[in-house]
Amino acid sequence: MDTHKELDTRGLNCPLPILKAKKALADMASGEVLKVVATDPGSMRDFQAFARQTGNELVEQTTAMGEYVHYLRRR
């Protein structure tokens, strides 16, 4: 997937990955994609709720080797 910005939130727990993603998205143009890499298992449901509440599109979520990768498209 084509991403415009990547955010490494490994080792951070809720709500820090969401707060950092929110800040990063604020600096992005509409339609751009943010990739967030996290190690917090709760980030899967956190990013789903975040997308619903903010109107940003959660394009994809993947899990591999203890890492959770989220792709968000800026509204």
C-alpha positions in Angstrom: 0.0 0.0 0.0 1.2 3.5 -0.8 1.7 5.5 2.3 2.6 9.2 2.7 3.8 9.0 6.3 4.8 6.3 8.8 4.5 6.4 12.5 6.4 4.1 14.9 4.5 3.7 18.2 6.2 0.4 19.2 6.4 0.2 23.0 3.7 2.8 23.6 0.4 1.9 25.2 -3.1 3.4 24.9 -3.8 6.3 24.4 -0.4 7.3 23.0 -0.6 5.6 19.6 -4.0 7.2 19.0 -2.8 10.7 20.1 0.3 10.5 17.9 -1.8 9.3 15.0 -4.2 12.2 15.5 -1.4 14.7 15.5 0.2 13.2 12.4 -3.1 13.1 10.5 -3.6 16.8 11.3 -0.5 17.6 9.3 -1.5 15.6 6.3 -3.6 16.4 3.3 -7.1 14.9 2.6 -6.7 11.5 1.0 -3.2 10.8 2.2 -2.5 7.5 4.0 -0.8 7.2 7.4 0.8 3.9 8.4 1.0 3.3 12.2 3.1 0.4 13.6 2.2 -0.5 17.2 2.9 -3.3 19.7 -0.2 -2.6 21.9 -2.8 -5.4 21.2 -5.5 -3.0 22.2 -4.6 -0.7 19.3 -6.7 -2.9 17.0 -10.0 -1.9 18.6 -8.7 1.6 19.5 -8.0 2.5 15.9 -11.4 1.1 14.8 -13.1 3.4 17.3 -10.9 6.3 16.4 -11.8 6.0 12.7 -15.5 5.8 13.5 -15.3 8.9 15.7 -13.1 11.1 13.5 -14.4 10.2 10.0 -10.9 9.1 8.9 -11.0 5.8 6.9 -9.4 2.7 8.5 -8.2 1.2 5.2 -6.5 -1.9 6.6 -5.2 -3.6 9.8 -2.6 -6.4 9.9 -0.9 -8.3 12.6 2.5 -10.0 12.3 5.0 -11.1 15.0 3.5 -9.1 17.8 3.2 -5.9 15.7 -0.1 -4.3 14.7 -0.1 -2.2 11.6 -2.9 0.3 10.9 -3.5 2.2 7.7 -5.6 5.3 8.0 -6.7 7.6 5.1 -7.1 11.2 6.1 -10.7 12.5 5.6 
